[in-house]
């Protein structure tokens, strides 16, 4: 009985990770790039620190569609605010416009600071910022500003595209 449950669980898990992406350029590969140079490591550490400091200030702020303040914020406003205040980079306000900025990259090339876009409904989109270690920060409709894992089957199957804003 235990063997059957384990077998069925592995089949369900496998199905969650096959053919669920909306964009064929996105492929699951959580291994870090072995060609990462030392200065890239330093750059990534700096980006992570800047983004995490910003996150600590906003952690738990409630989600509010159209919101742009600490009284309530939506995902694209949070991302715009993080880029402007933590990274000193101006990006558009909406998820639709943010998805057109920068260069599209695949999951295997994911780096700290990249924007991860999700299709969460027929016309609904969501965005977060990759912070390394398989995690991204975003304004969740359920818990507000938080950090989530890309290992979560809900998020991984909803990935639409990844945009790199700067190199």
C-alpha positions as CSV (number, residue, x, y, z in Angstrom):
1,X,0.0,0.0,0.0
2,X,2.8,2.4,0.9
3,X,4.6,1.6,-2.3
4,X,1.5,2.4,-4.4
5,X,1.0,5.7,-2.6
6,X,4.6,6.6,-3.3
7,X,4.3,5.6,-6.9
8,X,1.1,7.7,-7.4
9,X,2.7,10.7,-5.6
10,X,5.7,10.6,-7.9
11,X,3.4,10.4,-11.0
12,X,1.3,13.4,-9.8
13,X,4.5,15.4,-9.0
14,X,5.9,14.6,-12.5
15,X,2.7,15.7,-14.2
16,X,2.9,19.1,-12.3
17,X,6.2,19.8,-13.9
18,X,5.7,18.8,-17.5
19,X,4.1,20.9,-20.2
20,X,2.6,23.4,-17.8
21,X,4.4,26.5,-19.0
22,X,2.8,29.1,-21.2
23,X,6.1,30.1,-22.8
24,X,8.4,27.4,-24.2
25,X,11.5,29.5,-23.4
26,X,10.9,28.8,-19.7
27,X,12.4,25.5,-18.6
28,X,12.8,24.3,-15.0
29,X,16.5,24.2,-14.1
30,X,17.3,25.2,-10.5
31,X,21.0,24.6,-10.8
32,X,23.2,27.7,-10.6
33,X,25.2,28.8,-13.6
34,X,28.7,27.2,-13.3
35,X,30.2,30.1,-15.3
36,X,29.4,32.7,-12.6
37,X,32.4,34.8,-12.1
38,X,33.5,36.3,-8.8
39,X,32.4,39.8,-9.7
40,X,29.0,38.4,-10.7
41,X,28.9,36.8,-7.2
42,X,29.7,40.2,-5.6
43,X,27.1,41.9,-7.8
44,X,24.4,39.3,-6.9
45,X,25.2,39.6,-3.2
46,X,24.8,43.4,-3.4
47,X,21.5,43.1,-5.3
48,X,20.2,40.5,-2.8
49,X,21.1,42.8,0.2
50,X,19.5,45.8,-1.4
51,X,16.3,43.9,-2.3
52,X,16.1,42.1,1.1
53,X,16.5,45.4,3.0
54,X,13.6,46.8,1.0
55,X,11.6,43.7,1.6
56,X,12.1,43.9,5.4
57,X,10.4,47.4,5.4
58,X,7.4,46.1,3.4
59,X,7.0,42.6,4.8
60,X,3.4,41.9,5.6
61,X,1.9,45.0,3.9
62,X,-1.5,44.0,2.8
63,X,-2.4,43.5,-0.9
64,X,-4.7,46.1,-2.4
65,X,-5.5,46.1,-6.1
66,X,-4.3,49.5,-7.4
67,X,-2.6,50.3,-4.1
68,X,0.8,51.9,-4.1
69,X,1.5,52.6,-0.4
70,X,2.3,50.8,2.8
71,X,-1.5,51.0,3.5
72,X,-2.0,48.5,0.6
73,X,0.0,47.6,-2.5
74,X,-0.5,45.4,-5.5
75,X,2.2,43.3,-7.1
76,X,3.3,45.6,-9.9
77,X,3.4,48.7,-7.6
78,X,5.5,46.7,-5.1
79,X,8.0,45.7,-7.8
80,X,8.1,49.2,-9.2
81,X,8.8,50.6,-5.7
82,X,11.5,48.0,-5.0
83,X,13.3,48.8,-8.2
84,X,13.0,52.5,-7.7
85,X,14.0,52.6,-4.0
86,X,16.3,49.6,-3.6
87,X,18.0,49.5,-7.0
88,X,17.6,53.1,-8.2
89,X,16.0,52.0,-11.5
90,X,12.7,53.3,-12.8
91,X,10.4,50.8,-14.4
92,X,6.7,51.1,-15.5
93,X,3.8,50.8,-13.1
94,X,1.8,48.0,-14.5
95,X,2.5,44.3,-14.9
96,X,1.7,44.5,-18.6
97,X,4.3,47.3,-19.2
98,X,6.8,45.8,-16.9
99,X,6.7,42.5,-18.9
100,X,7.9,44.5,-21.9
101,X,11.0,46.0,-20.3
102,X,14.4,44.5,-20.5
103,X,15.4,41.2,-22.1
104,X,13.5,37.9,-21.8
105,X,15.6,35.1,-20.3
106,X,15.0,31.4,-19.6
107,X,14.6,29.8,-16.2
108,X,18.1,28.3,-16.5
109,X,19.5,31.8,-16.7
110,X,17.5,33.3,-13.8
111,X,19.5,35.8,-11.7
112,X,18.8,37.9,-8.6
113,X,16.8,41.0,-9.6
114,X,15.0,39.4,-12.6
115,X,11.3,39.9,-12.8
116,X,9.2,36.7,-12.8
117,X,5.8,37.0,-14.4
118,X,2.9,34.6,-13.9
119,X,-0.3,33.9,-15.7
120,X,-2.7,33.5,-12.8
121,X,-6.0,33.7,-14.8
122,X,-7.3,34.2,-18.3
123,X,-6.3,37.9,-18.3
124,X,-4.7,38.1,-14.9
125,X,-0.9,38.5,-14.5
126,X,1.3,38.6,-11.4
127,X,4.9,39.7,-10.9
128,X,7.7,39.2,-8.4
129,X,11.4,39.8,-8.1
130,X,13.8,36.8,-7.9
131,X,16.1,37.1,-4.9
132,X,18.1,33.9,-5.2
133,X,17.9,30.4,-3.7
134,X,14.7,29.6,-5.7
135,X,12.8,32.4,-4.0
136,X,11.1,35.6,-5.1
137,X,9.5,38.5,-3.3
138,X,6.1,39.8,-4.2
139,X,2.8,41.2,-3.0
140,X,0.5,38.2,-2.6
141,X,-3.2,38.6,-2.7
142,X,-3.5,36.2,0.3
143,X,-0.7,37.3,2.7
144,X,0.5,40.7,1.3
145,X,4.2,41.4,0.7
146,X,6.0,38.1,1.2
147,X,8.8,35.8,0.0
148,X,7.7,32.6,-1.8
149,X,9.4,29.6,-3.3
150,X,9.5,28.7,-7.0
151,X,9.4,25.1,-5.8
152,X,5.7,25.7,-4.9
153,X,3.8,23.8,-7.7
154,X,1.3,26.6,-7.9
155,X,3.9,29.2,-8.9
156,X,6.1,26.9,-11.1
157,X,3.1,25.9,-13.3
158,X,2.0,29.6,-13.7
159,X,5.3,31.0,-14.9
160,X,4.7,33.0,-18.0
161,X,8.1,34.8,-18.6
162,X,11.2,36.1,-17.0
163,X,12.6,39.6,-17.8
164,X,16.1,40.8,-17.0
165,X,16.0,44.6,-16.5
166,X,19.7,45.2,-16.3
167,X,22.9,43.1,-16.9
